[in-house]
């Protein structure tokens, strides 16, 4: 393909053309014409990363637009979009070109609008053709030398100067008395004549056969042949002649159709038929022009056929041929130029091209667009003549303005920043008015939609999230929900959650796109009780924004570890004991441990076998093994005690050990219990005093118990009559740790924490000497747990003297003679057997 690029520097300044290209006609659809971006050097100085931001598009004007012939890619390459035919687009023997408006975009704005002039190069695709294959001429034998007859000239439909230039050759025999004369007419076409070179003698020869060859100037040239047959006789030898070769006529576009525009007249000196003249439009008169005018072939009058187009065309060229009635007829050609004086005033036409259009009359811009951004190209068309065609346009708006680009060309720019959160669309009206009398005004309305920009970071509803989950749950068990919000629209409001992973550890959790934290594997509280990590949330906008939040997951213990003895560490364990009356009752301390949390690791000791004589006693909380009664000599011997330690979980887990005790008794010890009784005398009066005192104590105890029962019942009635606030999400969990000590530690809680809850008081009877009654120490640890709900039930365990469980309570141990449990319960029921396997977020805990 032959494509030539001319820069706008070589064109006259008045054309205001940025680039000029040449393309041959008849090229295939999609033929490459040129690279506008490269030729205009628009991308010079722009980084490769920003090249994709600069795009090109072909602007489409009104109905007279010819952009359908061409196509511009986004990268600025110009192609043909149709098979271009120069003959159908341009006039004969003229320069064939078209003007294109190409918009340059960047970041949803117009950077510039380029005027591209494309010359359509004609190719030699048409053969010069004569209107007829053969012409019959008649010469009179009385004709003198130089007598001539006209021939029809050939027509080449090519519009190129060279391709449409026709040369003629005359093929004849040497004795032929004729020559071919070629001259130019007013319209630039050739006038062909057969000229008599030698006088004729009809008696010698009455006819001649000749050929005229028409050849165009293309490469390779194309040609056609006209056969000329000459008959020698007396014929018409005077052509009709117009008074002048050119006629200039001025009319208004409101000219009456029944009034002739002009009357043409040609004179012919011949008489009879040879002198009768008829008028015809020449073949050089375009079909478009003939559609507006008609010619009376007998009178030479030209009439207006239909209403003339307003402002579309100001000058019409008509070629009229006068032909006499001879055989062959003689002709003469005249050119008629009709100038239209526009008297109508037509309203302006407004064409708007958007940088980013959603629909025909809707423009979309982002809320972060800069002030002064070029967002729309406005082209005004008013082809009226004089003041009727002079137009002024304006745009009245707070945020947008209209700026002049070129003659009847404008750009719409942003005058003030826009914010989608304040207003998401605007209505704009462009008004254009001409200066006719009366002036005509046109308004073009369109909408501007403000699109959202990802300018809001996602936000968590809390800075810290805290969750509880039981250990040993299966994978994909729900832990908690991370809630985050983003006020942006579209992708900017779509959130994705991630864990901020530490390379040194792998979290046993996973998080869904909706913010649910799930376990990825069963948890083991004994391996790790608390997990602290960060959750990262980001939106899907461009650029993406993100936030982080802290998460604490606490693993709730299950009773999955049995207690084990740390002393004795071997089973069975052998121990030699020597008893002396002066020695203490304590023998040794059994020690055990449990890996579970204190809630499930509250340990109690028992003797389950080998204590047939009821000689030994073990403190259930301290593990202290001691003598339960006086030791006598007949108690000496070997004992295999079976000791068990149980935890406080559900189900209860235990461990056993065997103590092989060898007891030796001092000789100072009594032989037996019977012998000791026989040696002791108790006076009768002392027995009476003890009995009386015991009865008084018994009465006091009974009265106290009755008073407690009455108070308990009254409290129940008051509690049932008073509504209980179940909205308090805070509850306490009490763990008891038992250690060997000589002090009593009692844990208490506030009235708010204990209201409506079961509060047992356990009073443990001392089963060993008074000197050791303070050997039990109770430590309480309080943890805040969520209030029971349908998703989570808190295990309530009651601590009783028979070691069946532990109840969440305020516990105090005292060395008294009774074991009394007082409990006040609200209407909330708790299961002591089932474990809560639901998660609940702890609110208000930090």
C-alpha positions in Angstrom: 0.0 0.0 0.0 1.2 3.4 -0.9 0.8 5.7 2.1 2.3 9.1 2.4 2.4 11.3 5.5 2.5 15.0 5.4 2.9 17.1 8.5 0.6 20.0 9.2 3.6 22.4 8.8 3.5 22.0 5.0 -0.2 23.0 4.8 -1.7 26.5 4.7 -2.3 27.7 8.2 -6.0 28.4 7.5 -6.7 24.8 7.1 -5.8 24.1 10.8 -5.1 20.4 9.9 -2.8 18.5 12.2 -1.9 15.6 10.0 -2.4 14.6 6.4 -2.5 11.1 5.0 -3.0 9.6 1.6 -4.7 6.3 0.8 -5.6 4.7 -2.5 -9.2 3.9 -3.3 -10.5 0.3 -3.6 -8.2 -0.9 -0.7 -9.4 -3.8 1.4 -11.4 -3.0 4.6 -8.9 -2.6 7.5 -6.1 -1.1 5.3 -3.6 0.6 7.5 -3.3 4.4 6.8 -1.0 5.8 9.5 -0.1 6.0 13.2 -1.5 9.2 14.6 0.1 8.8 18.0 3.6 8.3 16.4 3.3 10.9 13.7 2.0 13.5 16.1 4.6 12.5 18.7 1.9 12.4 21.4 3.5 9.7 23.4 6.9 11.3 23.5 7.9 12.0 27.1 5.2 9.6 28.5 6.4 6.5 30.4 5.6 3.1 29.0 3.4 2.5 32.0 1.2 5.5 31.1 1.0 4.7 27.4 -2.1 2.6 28.0 -3.8 5.6 29.6 -3.7 7.6 26.3 -6.4 6.4 23.8 -7.9 7.7 20.6 -11.4 7.6 19.1 -13.0 8.9 16.0 -15.6 11.6 16.7 -18.9 11.2 14.9 -20.6 14.4 13.9 -24.0 15.0 12.3 -25.7 13.1 9.5 -23.2 14.5 7.0 -20.4 12.7 8.8 -18.1 10.3 6.8 -16.4 8.7 9.7 -17.9 5.4 8.7 -15.3 5.2 6.0 -12.5 5.1 8.5 -11.7 3.6 11.9 -9.2 4.7 14.6 -7.9 2.2 17.1 -7.4 3.0 20.8 -3.7 3.2 20.2 -4.1 5.8 17.4 -3.7 3.7 14.3 -5.9 4.8 11.4 -7.5 2.2 9.2 -10.2 2.0 6.5 -13.5 0.6 7.5 -15.1 0.4 4.0 -14.0 -0.2 0.5 -13.5 3.4 -0.6 -14.6 4.5 -4.1 -13.2 7.9 -5.0 -15.6 8.2 -7.9 -18.6 8.0 -5.6 -17.2 10.5 -3.1 -15.6 13.2 -5.2 -16.2 15.2 -8.4 -14.6 14.6 -11.7 -11.0 15.9 -12.0 -10.9 17.3 -8.5 -8.9 16.8 -5.3 -10.6 14.0 -3.3 -10.2 14.3 0.5 -12.0 14.1 3.8 -11.5 15.7 7.2 -11.7 13.5 10.3 -11.9 14.6 13.9 -9.9 12.3 16.2 -10.2 12.7 20.0 -7.2 12.0 22.3 -8.2 10.7 25.7 -6.4 10.4 28.9 -7.8 9.5 32.3 -11.4 9.8 31.1 -10.8 13.3 29.7 -10.2 14.8 26.2 -6.6 15.8 25.8 -7.1 17.2 22.3 -9.2 16.9 19.2 -7.0 16.5 16.1 -8.1 17.3 12.5 -6.9 14.7 10.1 -7.1 15.2 6.4 -7.1 12.0 4.3 -6.6 12.3 0.6 -8.2 9.5 -1.4 -5.9 8.7 -4.3 -7.6 7.7 -7.4 -6.4 4.5 -9.2 -6.9 3.8 -12.8 -9.8 1.5 -12.4 -12.1 2.9 -15.1 -11.7 2.7 -18.9 -12.5 5.7 -21.0 -15.7 4.9 -22.8 -17.5 6.5 -25.7 -21.3 6.8 -25.3 -21.8 4.8 -28.5 -19.8 2.1 -30.3 -20.2 3.7 -33.7 -21.0 7.1 -35.1 -22.3 7.7 -38.6 -21.3 10.9 -40.3 -22.3 12.5 -43.5 -20.1 14.8 -45.6 -21.4 16.6 -48.7 -19.3 16.2 -51.7 -19.6 19.9 -52.1 -18.0 20.5 -48.8 -14.8 22.5 -48.8 -11.5 21.6 -47.2 -11.6 22.2 -43.5 -15.3 21.1 -43.1 -15.7 19.3 -39.8 -18.2 17.1 -37.9 -18.3 16.6 -34.2 -17.7 13.2 -32.5 -18.8 12.2 -29.0 -15.9 12.4 -26.6 -15.0 9.5 -24.3 -15.7 9.7 -20.5 -13.4 8.3 -17.9 -15.1 8.0 -14.5 -11.8 8.2 -12.6 -11.4 11.4 -10.6 -7.6 11.6 -10.6 -6.1 14.2 -12.9 -3.8 11.7 -14.6 -6.3 8.8 -14.7 -9.1 11.0 -16.1 -6.9 12.7 -18.8 -7.9 11.2 -22.1 -5.8 11.4 -25.3 -7.1 10.4 -28.7 -5.6 8.7 -31.7 -6.9 8.5 -35.2 -6.4 5.3 -37.1 -6.9 5.7 -40.8 -5.5 4.6 -44.1 -3.1 6.8 -45.9 -5.5 7.8 -48.6 -8.2 8.8 -46.1 -9.2 12.5 -46.7 -10.0 13.2 -43.0 -8.1 14.2 -39.9 -9.0 14.2 -36.2 -9.1 17.6 -34.4 -9.0 17.6 -30.6 -9.6 20.7 -28.5 -10.8 21.5 -25.0 -14.2 22.7 -24.0 -15.3 24.9 -21.1 -15.8 22.0 -18.8 -12.4 20.6 -19.5 -13.5 17.8 -21.7 -12.2 17.2 -25.2 -14.0 18.4 -28.3 -13.5 15.9 -31.1 -14.0 16.7 -34.8 -13.5 14.9 -38.0 -12.0 17.4 -40.4 -12.1 17.2 -44.1 -8.6 17.5 -45.4 -9.3 17.0 -49.1 -12.4 17.7 -51.1 -14.6 14.7 -51.6 -15.7 13.1 -54.8 -18.8 11.0 -54.1 -18.4 9.2 -57.5 -15.0 8.0 -56.6 -15.9 6.9 -53.0 -19.1 7.5 -51.1 -18.1 6.1 -47.6 -15.2 5.8 -45.3 -14.6 3.6 -42.1 -12.4 5.1 -39.5 -11.5 4.5 -35.8 -10.9 6.9 -32.9 -9.0 5.5 -29.9 -9.4 7.1 -26.5 -6.6 6.4 -24.1 -6.3 7.6 -20.4 -3.2 8.8 -18.6 -3.1 6.0 -16.1 -0.4 3.4 -15.7 -0.9 1.1 -17.4 -3.2 3.1 -19.7 -6.6 1.9 -20.6 -8.3 2.6 -23.9 -11.5 2.1 -25.9 -12.4 2.5 -29.6 -15.1 4.5 -31.5 -15.9 3.3 -35.0 -16.7 6.2 -37.3 -18.5 5.5 -40.6 -18.6 8.5 -43.0 -21.1 8.8 -45.8 -20.5 11.4 -48.5 -23.6 13.4 -49.1 -25.0 16.9 -48.5 -25.7 17.2 -44.7 -26.0 19.7 -41.8 -22.9 21.8 -41.6 -23.7 24.5 -39.1 -23.8 23.8 -35.3 -26.0 25.7 -32.9 -24.1 28.4 -31.0 -24.9 29.9 -27.5 -24.5 33.6 -27.1 -21.8 33.0 -24.4 -20.0 30.0 -23.0 -20.7 30.8 -19.3 -23.8 32.0 -17.6 -24.0 33.2 -13.9 -27.3 33.2 -12.2 -28.1 34.3 -8.6 -31.3 33.1 -7.0 -32.9 32.8 -3.5 -33.5 29.4 -2.0 -37.2 30.5 -1.9 -37.4 30.9 -5.6 -40.8 29.9 -7.1 -40.7 26.6 -8.8 -42.9 27.7 -11.8 -40.5 30.6 -12.5 -37.6 29.8 -14.8 -34.2 30.3 -13.3 -32.7 31.1 -16.7 -33.6 30.8 -20.4 -30.9 29.6 -22.6 -30.8 30.2 -26.4 -28.5 28.9 -29.2 -28.6 30.0 -32.8 -28.2 27.6 -35.8 -27.8 29.0 -39.3 -29.1 25.9 -40.9 -32.6 25.7 -42.1 -35.4 23.2 -41.6 -34.4 20.2 -39.4 -30.8 21.1 -39.5 -31.6 24.4 -37.8 -33.9 23.1 -35.1 -32.1 23.2 -31.7 -32.9 21.0 -28.7 -31.3 21.4 -25.2 -29.9 18.7 -22.9 -27.9 18.4 -19.7 -24.4 17.3 -20.5 -23.0 14.1 -18.9 -20.8 16.2 -16.7 -23.8 17.5 -14.8 -24.0 15.5 -11.6 -27.1 13.5 -10.7 -27.4 15.5 -7.4 -27.6 18.7 -9.3 -30.1 17.3 -11.8 -32.3 16.3 -8.8 -32.8 20.0 -8.0 -33.2 21.4 -11.5 -34.9 20.5 -14.7 -34.4 21.7 -18.3 -37.0 22.2 -21.0 -35.4 20.8 -24.0 -37.5 22.8 -26.5 -37.3 26.2 -24.9 -34.0 26.1 -23.0 -35.7 27.1 -19.7 -34.2 25.8 -16.5 -36.6 25.4 -13.6 -36.2 24.5 -9.9 -37.3 20.9 -9.4 -37.6 20.8 -5.6 -36.8 22.9 -2.5 -33.1 23.8 -2.4 -31.1 22.5 0.7 -30.7 25.2 3.3 -27.1 26.0 3.8 -25.8 22.6 2.5 -24.6 23.9 -0.9 -24.2 27.5 -2.2 -23.2 26.9 -5.8 -24.5 24.5 -8.5 -22.8 23.9 -11.8 -24.9 22.8 -14.8 -23.6 22.0 -18.3 -26.2 22.4 -21.0 -25.6 21.1 -24.5 -27.5 22.5 -27.6 -28.0 20.0 -30.4 -29.6 20.6 -33.8 -31.8 18.2 -35.7 -29.2 17.3 -38.4 -27.8 13.9 -39.0 -25.4 13.7 -37.4 -26.5 16.5 -35.1 -24.2 19.4 -34.3 -23.8 20.5 -30.7 -22.6 23.4 -28.6 -21.9 23.4 -24.8 -22.4 26.1 -22.2 -21.9 26.2 -18.4 -24.5 27.6 -16.1 -23.4 28.6 -12.6 -26.3 29.0 -10.2 -25.5 30.8 -6.9 -28.0 30.4 -4.0 -28.7 33.4 -1.9 -29.9 32.0 1.4 -32.9 33.8 2.8 -33.9 31.1 5.4 -32.7 30.9 8.9 -32.3 27.4 10.4 -31.6 26.6 14.0 -28.1 25.5 14.9 -27.4 21.7 15.3 -25.4 20.7 18.4 -23.4 17.5 18.5 -21.8 16.4 21.8 -19.2 13.7 22.1 -18.5 12.4 25.6 -15.2 11.2 26.8 -16.9 8.4 28.7 -20.5 8.0 27.8 -22.9 5.5 29.5 -25.8 6.2 27.2 -26.7 8.6 24.3 -27.3 11.5 26.6 -25.4 10.5 29.7 -21.8 11.2 30.6 -19.9 9.5 33.4 -17.0 11.0 35.3 -15.2 9.9 38.5 -15.5 11.9 41.6 -11.7 12.4 41.8 -11.5 14.1 38.3 -9.4 17.2 38.4 -10.7 20.7 37.9 -10.3 21.8 34.2 -10.6 18.3 32.9 -11.8 18.0 29.3 -15.0 15.8 29.5 -17.0 16.5 26.3 -16.4 17.8 22.8 -19.1 20.0 21.3 -19.5 20.7 17.6 -22.1 23.2 16.3 -23.4 23.1 12.8 -25.3 26.1 11.2 -24.7 26.3 7.4 -26.9 29.4 7.0 -25.2 32.3 5.2 -24.4 35.6 6.9 -25.7 36.4 10.3 -28.0 33.5 10.1 -25.0 31.2 10.3 -23.1 33.0 13.1 -23.6 31.2 16.4 -22.9 31.8 20.1 -23.1 29.1 22.7 -23.1 29.1 26.5 -23.4 26.8 29.4 -24.7 28.0 32.8 -23.6 25.7 35.6 -21.8 25.8 38.9 -19.5 22.9 38.3 -19.1 22.9 34.5 -18.2 25.4 31.8 -18.0 25.7 28.0 -14.7 26.8 26.4 -14.0 27.7 22.8 -11.7 25.4 20.8 -12.2 26.4 17.2 -14.8 27.9 14.8 -18.1 26.4 16.1 -16.2 23.9 18.3 -16.2 23.9 22.1 -15.1 21.7 25.0 -16.9 21.1 28.3 -14.6 21.3 31.3 -14.9 20.8 35.0 -15.1 24.2 36.9 -15.5 22.9 40.5 -14.7 19.6 42.2 -17.5 17.0 42.4 -18.2 14.7 45.3 -20.4 11.6 44.7 -21.3 11.5 48.4 -22.8 15.0 48.1 -24.4 14.6 44.7 -24.2 11.7 42.3 -25.5 13.3 39.1 -25.9 16.7 37.4 -28.2 17.9 34.6 -26.4 20.1 32.0 -27.9 22.2 29.2 -25.9 23.8 26.4 -27.6 26.6 24.5 -26.6 27.9 21.1 -28.2 30.8 19.3 -27.6 32.3 15.9 -27.7 36.0 15.0 -30.6 35.8 12.5 -33.7 37.8 12.6 -35.4 36.5 14.6 -32.6 34.6 16.3 -33.0 30.8 16.6 -31.9 28.9 19.7 -31.1 25.2 20.2 -30.6 23.5 23.5 -28.8 20.2 24.1 -29.4 18.6 27.5 -27.4 15.7 28.9 -26.7 14.1 32.3 -23.4 13.7 34.1 -23.2 10.7 36.4 -20.6 10.8 39.1 -18.9 7.5 39.6 -17.6 6.3 42.9 -13.8 6.3 43.7 -12.4 4.0 46.3 -11.5 6.7 48.8 -12.9 5.1 52.0 -10.9 2.6 54.0 -12.7 -0.5 55.3 -13.3 -0.1 59.0 -13.7 -2.8 61.7 -16.5 -2.4 64.2 -14.0 -2.9 67.0 -10.4 -2.4 67.5 -10.1 -5.7 69.3 -12.1 -8.9 68.9 -12.2 -11.6 71.6 -13.6 -15.1 71.2 -13.9 -18.3 73.2 -13.7 -21.8 71.7 -13.5 -25.2 73.2 -10.5 -27.4 72.6 -10.7 -30.6 70.6 -13.4 -29.3 68.3 -13.3 -30.6 64.7 -11.9 -28.6 61.8 -14.1 -25.8 60.4 -15.7 -25.2 63.8 -16.9 -21.5 64.0 -14.9 -19.4 66.3 -16.3 -15.9 65.7 -17.3 -13.3 63.2 -15.1 -10.3 62.3 -17.3 -7.4 61.2 -16.0 -4.7 58.9 -17.7 -2.1 56.8 -16.8 0.0 53.7 -19.0 2.9 52.5 -17.7 2.7 48.9 -19.8 1.2 46.1 -19.1 -1.7 43.8 -15.7 -3.3 44.1 -14.6 -0.6 46.5 -17.1 -1.9 49.0 -16.4 -5.6 48.5 -14.2 -6.8 51.4 -11.8 -9.7 51.6 -10.3 -10.9 54.9 -6.8 -12.4 55.6 -4.6 -13.3 58.5 -1.4 -11.5 58.9 0.8 -14.6 59.2 3.9 -14.8 61.2 6.6 -16.8 59.5 7.6 -18.3 62.9 4.2 -19.8 63.6 1.2 -21.2 61.8 -2.2 -20.4 63.1 -4.7 -23.2 63.5 -7.5 -21.0 62.1 -8.8 -19.9 58.7 -11.0 -17.0 57.8 -13.7 -16.8 55.1 -14.3 -14.0 52.7 -17.2 -12.9 54.8 -15.2 -12.6 58.0 -16.0 -15.9 59.8 -13.1 -17.4 61.7 -13.0 -21.2 61.6 -10.7 -23.7 63.1 -8.4 -25.5 60.6 -7.5 -28.2 63.1 -8.5 -29.4 66.5 -7.1 -27.1 69.3 -5.3 -28.3 72.4 -5.4 -25.9 75.3 -2.6 -27.7 77.0 -0.4 -26.8 74.0 -1.5 -23.2 73.8 -4.3 -21.4 75.6 -4.5 -18.0 74.0 -3.9 -17.0 70.4 -3.2 -13.4 69.5 -3.0 -12.4 65.9 -4.1 -9.7 63.4 -6.8 -9.8 60.8 -6.2 -7.9 57.6 -9.2 -6.7 55.5 -8.9 -5.0 52.1 -11.4 -3.9 49.6 -11.4 -4.7 45.9 -11.1 -1.2 44.6 -8.3 0.3 42.6 -6.2 1.2 44.4 -7.1 -1.2 47.2 -7.4 0.1 50.7 -7.1 -1.9 53.9 -7.2 -2.0 57.7 -6.1 -4.4 60.5 -7.6 -5.4 63.8 -6.4 -7.5 66.7 -8.0 -10.8 67.5 -7.7 -12.8 70.7 -8.9 -16.4 70.7 -9.0 -18.2 74.1 -9.2 -21.9 74.1 -11.7 -23.2 76.8 -10.5 -26.3 78.5 -12.2 -29.7 78.4 -11.5 -32.5 80.8 -9.3 -34.5 78.5 -6.3 -35.1 80.8 -6.5 -37.5 83.7 -4.7 -36.5 86.9 -1.5 -38.3 87.8 0.5 -38.7 91.0 3.7 -36.8 91.4 4.2 -38.3 94.8 4.5 -41.1 95.1 6.0 -41.3 91.7 6.2 -45.1 91.7 3.4 -47.6 92.2 3.3 -49.4 94.6 5.2 -47.2 97.0 6.6 -48.7 100.2 6.8 -46.6 103.4 7.9 -47.6 106.9 6.0 -45.8 109.7 7.0 -45.8 113.4 4.3 -44.6 115.7 5.1 -43.0 119.1 2.4 -41.5 121.4 4.1 -38.2 121.2 4.3 -38.1 117.4 1.8 -36.2 115.2 -1.0 -37.9 113.3 0.4 -36.8 109.9 2.1 -39.5 107.9 2.8 -38.1 104.4 1.3 -35.9 101.7 0.1 -37.4 98.4 0.6 -35.0 95.6 -1.0 -35.1 92.1 -1.2 -32.9 89.1 -3.6 -32.3 86.2 -2.7 -30.6 82.9 -6.2 -29.3 82.4 -7.3 -25.8 83.5 -8.0 -25.2 87.2 -11.7 -25.6 86.5 -11.2 -29.2 85.5 -8.1 -29.8 87.6 -9.6 -29.3 91.1 -8.3 -32.6 92.7 -9.7 -34.6 95.5 -8.1 -37.6 97.2 -9.8 -40.7 98.6 -8.8 -44.0 100.1 -10.6 -46.8 98.3 -9.1 -50.0 99.8 -6.8 -51.5 102.4 -8.2 -49.4 105.3 -10.3 -52.1 107.0 -9.4 -50.9 110.5 -10.3 -47.3 109.6 -6.8 -46.4 110.9 -6.0 -44.0 108.1 -7.5 -40.8 106.8 -6.6 -38.7 103.8 -7.5 -35.0 103.4 -9.6 -34.9 100.2 -8.1 -31.5 99.2 -4.5 -31.5 100.5 -3.7 -35.2 100.1 -2.4 -35.3 103.7 -2.4 -38.9 104.9 -2.8 -39.2 108.6 -4.0 -41.4 111.4 -7.8 -41.2 111.8 -7.8 -42.4 115.4 -5.5 -43.5 118.2 -2.9 -46.1 117.4 -2.5 -49.1 119.5 0.1 -51.8 119.6 -2.2 -54.3 118.0 -2.4 -52.0 115.0 1.2 -52.7 114.1 1.6 -54.5 110.8 1.5 -54.0 107.0 -1.2 -52.1 105.1 -1.8 -51.9 101.4 -3.8 -48.7 101.0 -5.5 -48.0 97.6 -5.5 -44.2 97.1 -7.3 -42.5 94.2 -7.2 -38.9 93.0 -10.1 -37.4 91.0 -10.4 -34.2 89.0 -13.4 -31.9 88.8 -14.2 -32.3 85.1 -17.1 -34.0 83.4 -16.8 -36.9 83.0 -14.6 -37.3 86.1 -11.1 -38.7 85.4 -9.0 -40.3 88.1 -5.7 -42.0 88.9 -4.8 -44.6 91.6 -1.8 -45.6 93.5 -0.9 -48.2 96.1 0.8 -47.4 99.4 2.5 -50.3 101.0 2.8 -49.1 104.7 4.7 -51.0 107.4 3.5 -49.7 110.8 5.6 -50.2 113.9 4.3 -49.0 117.3 6.2 -47.9 120.3 6.0 -49.9 123.5 4.6 -46.9 125.3 1.5 -47.2 123.3 -1.6 -48.9 124.7 -2.0 -52.5 123.7 -5.6 -52.0 122.5 -8.6 -49.8 122.6 -10.3 -52.0 125.2 -7.4 -51.8 127.6 -7.3 -48.1 127.4 -11.0 -47.8 128.2 -10.6 -50.0 131.3 -7.9 -47.8 132.6 -9.9 -44.6 132.4 -12.6 -43.6 134.9 -15.1 -40.9 134.1 -17.1 -39.5 137.0 -20.9 -39.7 136.8 -21.4 -36.0 137.4 -19.1 -35.2 134.4 -21.2 -37.5 132.2 -24.4 -35.6 133.3 -22.8 -32.2 132.5 -21.6 -33.4 129.1 -25.0 -34.8 128.3 -26.8 -31.6 129.3 -24.4 -29.5 127.3 -24.9 -31.7 124.3 -28.7 -31.3 124.5 -28.4 -27.5 124.6 -26.1 -27.5 121.6 -28.5 -29.8 119.8 -31.4 -27.4 120.5 -29.4 -24.4 119.3 -28.5 -26.3 116.1 -32.2 -27.2 115.4 -33.3 -23.6 116.0 -30.6 -22.3 113.7 -31.6 -24.8 111.0 -35.3 -23.8 111.2 -34.4 -20.1 111.0 -32.2 -20.7 107.9 -34.9 -22.7 106.3 -37.5 -19.9 106.9 -35.1 -17.3 105.6 -34.3 -19.4 102.6 -38.0 -19.8 101.7 -38.6 -16.0 102.2 -35.7 -15.3 99.9 -37.1 -17.6 97.2 -40.4 -15.8 97.2 -38.8 -12.4 97.0 -36.6 -13.6 94.1 -39.5 -15.0 92.1 -41.4 -11.8 92.6 -38.5 -9.6 91.4 -37.7 -9.7 87.5 -34.2 -10.6 86.9 -32.1 -8.7 84.4 -30.8 -11.3 81.9 -29.1 -8.7 79.7 -26.0 -8.5 81.8 -23.5 -10.3 79.6 -20.9 -10.6 82.3 -20.6 -13.8 84.4 -17.8 -15.2 86.4 -16.1 -18.5 86.3 -14.5 -19.7 89.5 -11.6 -22.1 89.6 -10.3 -23.6 92.8 -6.8 -24.5 93.3 -6.0 -26.6 96.3 -2.6 -26.4 97.9 -1.0 -27.3 101.2 -1.2 -24.4 103.6 -2.0 -23.5 107.1 -4.3 -20.5 106.1 -7.8 -20.4 104.9 -8.4 -18.3 101.8 -12.0 -17.4 100.9 -12.9 -15.9 97.5 -15.8 -13.5 97.4 -17.6 -11.8 94.6 -19.7 -8.6 94.3 -23.4 -8.5 94.9 -24.0 -7.8 91.2 -22.0 -10.8 90.2 -23.7 -13.1 92.7 -27.3 -12.0 92.2 -29.5 -14.6 90.7 -26.9 -17.3 90.9 -26.5 -20.4 93.0 -24.1 -19.6 95.9 -23.4 -22.7 98.0 -21.4 -22.5 101.1 -19.5 -25.6 102.0 -18.5 -26.2 105.5 -16.1 -29.1 105.9 -16.0 -31.2 109.0 -12.5 -31.7 110.3 -11.8 -35.4 110.5 -8.4 -35.0 112.1 -6.7 -33.3 115.1 -7.6 -29.7 115.8 -3.9 -28.8 115.4 -4.2 -29.5 111.7 -7.6 -28.1 111.0 -6.1 -25.2 109.1 -4.2 -27.3 106.7 -6.5 -26.5 103.8 -6.1 -23.6 101.5 -8.6 -22.6 98.9 -7.5 -20.2 96.1 -10.1 -18.9 93.8 -9.5 -17.4 90.4 -12.3 -15.4 88.6 -12.6 -15.2 84.8 -15.3 -13.3 83.0 -17.4 -15.4 80.6 -20.3 -14.4 78.4 -23.8 -14.7 79.7 -25.5 -18.0 78.8 -27.5 -17.9 75.6 -28.9 -20.2 73.0 -25.5 -20.5 71.4 -23.6 -21.2 74.6 -24.4 -22.8 78.0 -22.0 -22.3 80.9 -21.3 -25.5 82.9 -22.4 -25.1 86.5 -20.6 -27.6 88.7 -21.6 -28.0 92.4 -18.8 -28.8 94.9 -20.1 -31.2 97.5 -18.5 -33.1 100.3 -18.8 -36.3 98.3 -16.6 -34.9 95.5 -19.2 -35.2 92.7 -18.6 -31.8 91.1 -17.8 -28.1 91.4 -20.3 -25.4 91.2 -19.4 -21.9 90.1 -19.7 -20.1 93.4 -18.1 -18.2 96.2 -16.6 -20.9 98.4 -15.4 -20.8 102.0 -14.1 -23.7 104.1 -14.4 -23.6 107.9 -13.7 -26.1 110.6 -17.2 -26.5 111.9 -19.2 -29.4 113.1 -21.7 -29.4 110.3 -21.8 -29.6 106.5 -24.5 -27.2 105.2 -25.1 -26.1 101.7 -27.3 -23.1 101.1 -28.2 -22.2 97.5 -30.4 -19.6 95.8 -31.1 -20.2 92.1 -32.8 -18.0 89.6 -35.0 -19.2 86.8 -32.0 -19.9 84.6 -31.2 -23.6 84.4 -27.7 -24.9 83.6 -26.6 -28.3 82.6 -23.9 -29.9 84.7 -23.3 -32.7 82.4 -23.2 -31.3 78.9 -20.4 -29.1 77.8 -21.0 -26.0 75.8 -19.7 -26.4 72.3 -20.7 -23.1 70.9 -18.7 -19.9 70.5 -19.7 -16.6 71.8 -17.8 -13.3 71.7 -16.9 -11.8 75.1 -18.0 -8.2 75.1 -16.3 -5.7 77.3 -13.3 -7.9 78.0 -9.9 -6.5 77.2 
